[in-house]
Amino acid sequence: MTIEEMRAATGLPPEATDAEVVAAYAALMEGAAATAGEPLPALVTLDEAKAHLHLDDDFEDPLLQLMIVAASDAVRDVATAYNGAGDEAASFGDTGEVPARLKLAVLTRVAIMFGNRSSQEAGAGELSMLTPLRVLEV
């Protein structure tokens, strides 16, 4: 799917950046209306992901932004003790910053997706970082 097809599907204006279009389309594909409310913020920035992957150009930015959104959602699915709104749950303190282990889990997932684009296999690297943050329902 092209950026223009994504833009049409989300209803975003032509002045929206490619990264905004990709993020809105990712939210739309996950069942969230792209225009209703504010989507949860990504747990890492595009610059953090590019530094982690040693990328200097912006050629892959739209794809990388999509990976960041997906990885952030996947991390939130496992780290259920993290409230996902940019701050930690009460049991982890109230610093207002994303915990380092969550950032590293997202960067690990992004690196796996970026380096192995033809595989759907889940990464093993982030699971051990996230398991302590999981709230088990009984």
N, C-alpha and C positions, 0 to 999 in steps of 0.2 A: 504494500500500500504506500502511496506517495504522501508527502506532506500535504499537498493540496487536497487529496482525498480525505485525509485526517481533519484538515481545516474545515472542509465541507460537512463532515460528520459531526463535528463539535460545534459548528456555528460560530467559530471564532473569526474576528475580523482579519483582513489581510495584514494589518500592522502587528499582529501577534507574532512573537518570535517562533522559530521552529521548535525550540525547547518547550515553550508554553503549549504549542499545539500537540506535541508528543505527550506531554504530561496530561493534558486535558483528554486526549484520546485514550491514554492508559486508564485514566479514571473512568471514562465512559465504558470501556470494555470490562471493567470490574463491576459494572452495574451502578456506578455512582453517576449522577447527572453532572456533567461538566460545569453547568452554570448554577447549580444549586449549592449554596453554602461554600465554605472554603475547604479545599481538599487538605488532608493531613500533609504537613511539610515533609519533604525528603529528609532522611536522617543524616545525609552527607551532601555537600555541595558538589556541583559539577567540577569545580577547581580541585577539590579534595580527591575526587575520583580520577581526574586526569593526572594529578601528581602521583597517585598510587600506581597508575598504569604506565607512568612515564610517557604521557602523550603531550606533544607540544602544539599540534595543529588543532583546528576546530572542525575538521572534516567529519569526524565521528560523533560530534556533539549531540545531534538529535537521537541517535541510537543509544548513546551513553546515558542521556537523560532518561530515556525509557527504561533502561536497565537499572538506573538509580531508583526510580519510582517503584519498579517491581521488586527490587531487592529490599527497599525500605518496608514495603508491605509484607514481604516474606519474613523479615526480621520481626516486625510487629506481631505477626501471626504466632511466632514462637515465644517471643519475650512478652508474654501477656501481663507481666507485672509492670511494664512500661506503659504509661498512659497514651503515648503517641502524639501528644499535643505540643511537644517541644520541651517538656520537663519530665523529670522522673517521678514515679509514684512515691508516696510518702515513705515507703520502706527503704528507698534509695537516697533520701535526702532531697533538698529543694534547691539545686544549683541553677536550674534554668537551662542547662546545657545537656546535649545528648551525651550519655555515658560513653566513654571511650570504647568499651567492649561492644556496644551496639554499632558505633561507627565502623569499627574494625570488621564486625560481622557483615555489614552492608558492603564495605570495600572488598571483602573476601568473595562475597556472592557476585558482585559486579565483575571482579577479575575472572572468576570462573566462567561467567556468561560471556564475557568479552573474549577470553582466550579460547573458548570451546563453543563457538556459536552454533555448531551443528548438533550439539548434544543437549538433551533435556534432563540429564542426570543431575540430581540434587548434589550440592557440594557438602563435603564432610567437614570442612574447616570451620564453618560458623556454628555448627550444632553444639559443640562443647562450650562455646562462649555464651550461648543463649540458654542452655538447659537450666542454669541456676536462676534465671529470671522468669521462668515459666511458672504460672499459677495453675496448680492442678485442682480441677473441680471434682468433688467427691459426690 
